[in-house]
């Protein structure tokens, strides 16, 4: 089993040298084509995560996209096809598309996606703008020239928003566009070095980040369990099996608004940023 897991990226790299027309057919999304799901994997690359954690996070996505249970969920859809893009984000001006829209309908196309992701260089950036990451992911979905039965942003991160627009404002704009936001908060305790950690990041994601019909969040408390959490999350997202947990709100209480600015307050108090303001 271990050997098979490590061979997946190798088989994917071999596919890069396969017949070009076969690869194009697997990757190409025909304008107006109907697909079951358009999914943006939006991954935090801020400096609060060390390089080992980021490497495990990347490998978690690489292994999950080719997992048998994920491929089974894809084939069980109405069209048997999904489109996936992989983006990374940190501060307001740090968003990057590592793997652009890629149609996945079988093992070969999944392995091609995994191979492309494995080849992409690791990078890190400063600050944490969940709102910037959500806006970037929404723009990617709006540019996709396909008819997706569902549109989902799967955002993972290890801290609250501390730069850019208030996350509640952007969350509501994204949900109003018919896009579901699911979360994968990394609740990792780092001791004194993790001055920006908050004890209730899972609650923060539930109250401030995720939204839309059927939205859900799966906290990760051990980075070594990340791959398993991603597999579970992808199956639920692709199959649309999760029971509705949060629906779109039309208004937020003052308590919600204050709670969802906790990241900005921590940053302001720590850095004494005089140019920072609540809005």
HELIX and SHEET records of a PDB file:
HELIX    1   1 UNK A    2  UNK A   15  1                                  14    
HELIX    2   2 UNK A   20  UNK A   27  1                                   8    
HELIX    3   3 UNK A   51  UNK A   65  1                                  15    
HELIX    4   4 UNK A   68  UNK A   75  1                                   8    
HELIX    5   5 UNK A  107  UNK A  119  1                                  13    
HELIX    6   6 UNK A  130  UNK A  143  1                                  14    
HELIX    7   7 UNK A  167  UNK A  176  1                                  10    
HELIX    8   8 UNK A  191  UNK A  193  5                                   3    
HELIX    9   9 UNK A  201  UNK A  204  1                                   4    
HELIX   10  10 UNK A  205  UNK A  209  3                                   5    
HELIX   11  11 UNK A  223  UNK A  225  5                                   3    
HELIX   12  12 UNK A  226  UNK A  239  1                                  14    
HELIX   13  13 UNK A  254  UNK A  259  1                                   6    
HELIX   14  14 UNK A  262  UNK A  271  1                                  10    
SHEET    1   A 5 UNK A  95  UNK A 104  0                                        
SHEET    2   A 5 UNK A  82  UNK A  89 -1                                        
SHEET    3   A 5 UNK A  33  UNK A  44  1                                        
SHEET    4   A 5 UNK A 146  UNK A 157  1                                        
SHEET    5   A 5 UNK A 180  UNK A 185  1                                        
END                                                                             
